């Protein structure tokens, strides 16, 4: 139903943050439920895993029991990806995930 895509946003919540959540999580939700068909134990590569859509996909795929490879562009983000549960973080500025030997 249409109401399932609605949520109340408190008056003191920043509008920019509220809009970002709806855009990023709606994109991730569409990708997760409509574009792919994942099962527990599947290996998944998420580009820009520390970004808004990437983080949402990480959460959804962890919940599904997938093994996640996530790219990002800095060592600081590598540590962040480890903290949120990414199994194999890849710094895309130091390693080409297409030729990685960590698969």
Backbone torsions as a table, in degrees:
resi	resn	phi	psi	omega
1	UNK	NA	161.6	179.8
2	UNK	-63.7	-34.6	-177.6
3	UNK	-67.1	-19.4	179.6
4	UNK	-71.1	-14.4	178.4
5	UNK	-99.7	13.2	-177.6
6	UNK	-114.2	149.3	175.4
7	UNK	-149.2	147.9	178.0
8	UNK	-81.3	130.8	176.7
9	UNK	-108.9	126.0	-179.4
10	UNK	-63.0	149.7	-177.6
11	UNK	-59.4	-31.1	-176.8
12	UNK	-89.8	3.6	178.1
13	UNK	-83.8	134.5	-178.0
14	UNK	-62.1	130.7	-176.7
15	UNK	-61.9	-38.5	179.3
16	UNK	-60.6	-41.1	178.5
17	UNK	-67.8	-41.2	179.3
18	UNK	-62.6	-41.9	179.3
19	UNK	-66.6	-39.8	179.6
20	UNK	-63.3	-43.0	178.8
21	UNK	-59.4	-45.0	-177.9
22	UNK	-67.4	-39.6	-179.1
23	UNK	-69.1	-50.4	-175.2
24	UNK	-68.6	-45.6	-177.8
25	UNK	-73.3	-31.3	175.4
26	UNK	-66.1	-41.6	177.0
27	UNK	-61.9	-47.6	-179.8
28	UNK	-63.3	-43.0	179.9
29	UNK	-60.4	-42.5	177.9
30	UNK	-62.6	-48.2	179.5
31	UNK	-60.0	-43.8	-175.6
32	UNK	-68.1	-42.7	-173.9
33	UNK	-95.5	-24.7	-174.1
34	UNK	-109.5	-28.9	-171.8
35	UNK	-98.7	-32.6	-176.3
36	UNK	-123.8	160.2	178.6
37	UNK	-131.0	91.7	-174.3
38	UNK	-101.1	150.5	178.6
39	UNK	-128.3	160.5	178.0
40	UNK	-53.0	132.4	179.6
41	UNK	90.3	-11.9	176.7
42	UNK	-63.2	145.3	176.3
43	UNK	-95.8	131.0	-173.5
44	UNK	-129.4	134.8	173.9
45	UNK	-103.8	122.0	177.4
46	UNK	-114.4	115.3	175.2
47	UNK	-77.9	145.8	-179.1
48	UNK	54.4	47.9	-174.8
49	UNK	-65.2	-18.5	178.3
50	UNK	-90.7	-0.8	177.2
51	UNK	-86.1	178.0	-175.3
52	UNK	-59.6	-53.5	179.7
53	UNK	-68.4	-40.0	179.3
54	UNK	-59.9	-45.6	179.3
55	UNK	-63.4	-38.2	178.1
56	UNK	-64.4	-43.4	178.3
57	UNK	-64.3	-39.1	177.1
58	UNK	-57.3	-47.7	-178.6
59	UNK	-61.2	-45.5	-178.0
60	UNK	-65.9	-41.6	-176.7
61	UNK	-76.1	-32.0	172.4
62	UNK	-62.5	-41.5	178.8
63	UNK	-62.0	-31.3	179.0
64	UNK	-79.8	-14.5	179.8
65	UNK	90.6	22.1	-179.7
66	UNK	-80.6	159.2	172.4
67	UNK	-95.9	123.1	-169.3
68	UNK	-111.6	127.0	168.3
69	UNK	-103.9	126.3	-176.9
70	UNK	-129.3	129.6	177.8
71	UNK	-93.4	152.2	174.4
72	UNK	-156.7	179.5	-173.0
73	UNK	-115.5	13.4	178.8
74	UNK	-155.5	160.6	178.1
75	UNK	-66.9	-32.4	176.8
76	UNK	-62.2	-41.1	179.3
77	UNK	-71.4	-29.9	174.3
78	UNK	-57.8	-46.5	179.6
79	UNK	-63.3	-39.7	177.9
80	UNK	-62.8	-44.7	-179.9
81	UNK	-61.6	-38.0	175.9
82	UNK	-61.1	-41.9	-178.4
83	UNK	-64.5	-32.7	-178.2
84	UNK	-91.4	1.8	171.3
85	UNK	107.8	2.7	178.3
86	UNK	-64.2	129.1	-175.6
87	UNK	-73.4	-41.0	-177.2
88	UNK	-132.7	83.8	176.8
89	UNK	-71.5	141.9	-178.3
90	UNK	-129.7	123.4	174.1
91	UNK	-81.5	105.4	-173.7
92	UNK	-69.6	-12.4	176.0
93	UNK	-85.9	-12.9	179.8
94	UNK	-115.1	-19.3	-175.4
95	UNK	-142.2	135.3	177.1
96	UNK	-87.2	113.0	-176.2
97	UNK	-64.9	-18.9	179.3
98	UNK	-73.1	-23.1	-179.1
99	UNK	-118.5	16.0	-177.2
100	UNK	-63.2	142.5	175.3
101	UNK	-97.2	5.1	-179.4
102	UNK	-88.5	2.4	179.5
103	UNK	-73.1	NA	NA
